[in-house]
Amino acid sequence: MPEGVIEWFDHEEQHGLIEPDDDGDPIPFSLDAVEDYHSGERISAGQRVVYEIDDIDDEAVSVERLSPTGYG
């Protein structure tokens, strides 16, 4: 699975962006994609994550599943 770092996350709006490790374009994600969020998982800028991509169409992608792995 691809890895990256959360560039920013808005807890109020429940969405954010991931900066992929492969230097690609930032990828949007919503709180619904975060595994184990409702069991106390926290999401914040600078956090390392692994994620799965859902291709919406030829021009858009979003994150289908996201798991925090640490910081750095």
N, C-alpha and C positions, 0 to 999 in steps of 0.2 A: 504494500500500500504506500502511496506517496506520503511524504512528511513535509512539515512546514511549521511556521510560527504564527500565532494569532497576532495580526497587525493591530487590530482594535476590535472591541466588542462593546456594544451598547446594551446594558442589562434592561433598560427601560423598553427599548424597541425590540429586544431579543434577536439581534442579528449582528454580524460582524464580517471581517475579512481575514483570510489566511494568506500569508506570504509564502508561496511554495519554495522548497529548497532548490528546485530546478530553475530558479530565476524567471519563471513564467509570470503571467499576469496574476494579480491578486484574485482570489476565489471567494465569492460570497457564501455565507452559511447562515442558517437560522438555528435557534436554540433547539428546535425539534430534532436536529441532526446529532446532537451531543448525546453519546451513550452514557447512561448512568447519571444524567443530570439530576433527575428527581430523587436520586438516592444520596444527594449531598455533594455531587461533583461541582466544582467551581471553575469558571472560565474567565480568563483575563488576558490582557495584552502581554505579549512576551512569552506566553506558554507554548511549548512544543506540542504538536499534535500529529497523529496519523489520521488519514481520511480517505473516503471513497468518493469518487466523482459520479454525478448523475448528469449525463449529457441531455440538456433540454432541447437544443437544436444545434445547427451548425455554428451559431455565433454565441451561444450562452451555455454555461455550465453552473452547477451548484453542487454543494456537498451533501451527499446522501447520508453518510455516517462519519462521525468525528469522535476520536478518543484522545484525551490528553495523555501525554507521556512524561511531562516535566517542564522545566524551564531552561532557557539558554538558547 
